[in-house]
Amino acid sequence: MPRPGSSPAIVVGVDGSENGLRALAWALEEAGLRGCPVRMIHAFQPTYGRGRGGRWSPARSRMVQMYEEGTAVFDAARARLAEHRHAGLLVGTALYEGAPAQVLIDLVSRARMCVVGRRGRGGIANLLPGSTSMSLGVHARVPVVIVPADWPEARPPASAPVVVGVDLPLEYETALEFAFEEAQLRDAPLLAVSAWEIVNPYVYNLRGLQEAVAERRARVDRLLAETLAPWREKYPQVAVRVVAEQSHPTTTLVAHSAGAQLLVLGGRARPRNEIVTGSVTRAVLRRVGCPVAVIHDPVNETGGPAVRAGWR
């Protein structure tokens, strides 16, 4: 990990897959914008074979397997991206034994952010709860960027927006600050998206429903304006557009992230033994076509989340 006093690194999980290489390319572009180093991490999981007497035994020395696999993964990544314009920012590698999600969660606490591919060697399995990308998006306490399998390595046009989901009322603005910073770094417009729904108690009262919808819409518009005002002032060069829709958050976020450079979501880092299902973040990760940054809330003195905030 970064040495004391050095600029925090962007950590990338690489596994020899094509998507892992695309995630590394994304990280190098991000590092070029931020002027920070990139460090590759590979998590080795040993394979075993049938030995004498029908017992399971290591096919080769675990350390030999680990060295050979790590060397192959790192060499292939460096060769693939040797001509990248920011290849000089790739400063180191780290090889560990263990499950990829567990290794990365343990190691990235001092990193600037962690970048992984949404689909690695596990194919469709990496879209399911418990996969590396899903686990990091839920449990890591640093910003996590998840790059889809078909994301092009070329930098998208500056006209493509950075999209941020705004869950109102917003108690912590960590994700919003990250989104404004990304838009400024990329010289890109920012699209702030909020979605809201009304549980319909007025099924037999159309006028009452219309009044409730109008009241809720006005409240959302007011809260959005108040929430964005200080960030517009801090980042005056960022062009901001606002969308507030009566819809499910997942539907709205997926629709408006089409063609985006990056989708930014707020989140709360969960304990590793806590199983989270049905969250907006998980649903969006399964469906969105651009990289997704999950930015976790600040933590309190005990290391847990301070309060609820952001998309779930």
Secondary structure, DSSP 8 states (H G I E B T S, - for coil): ---TTS---EEEE--SSHHHHHHHHHHHHHHHHHT--EEEEEEE---EEE-GGG-EEESS-HHHHHHHHHHHHHHHHHHHTTT-TTGGGEEEEEEEES-HHHHHHHHGGGSSEEEEESS-TTGGGGGSTTSHHHHHHHH-SS-EEEE-TT--SS---TTS-EEEE--SS-S--HHHHHHHHHHHHHT--EEEEEEE----S-TT-HHHHHHHHHHHHHHHHHHHHHHHHHHHHH-TTS-EEEEEEES-HHHHHHHHTTT-SEEEEEE----TT----S-HHHHHHHH-SS-EEEEE--B-TTSSBSS--S--
